Amino acid sequence: MWLWIILLILVVIVFGLGFIIKWLFYIAAALFILWLVVLLVNRVRA
């Protein structure tokens, strides 16, 4: 569970920097979507 929290914090930080660097915004969006998918898959499996 700690891994998902750390990943979410990383996404928030990269999202904030994304307003400065547009490519980081796209990376943050992709990581956030990946995080959501994995979280939902884990909820369904549990």
Secondary structure, 3 states (H helix, E strand, C coil): CHHHHHHHHHHHHHHHHHCCCHHHHHHHHHHHHHHHHHHHHHHHHC
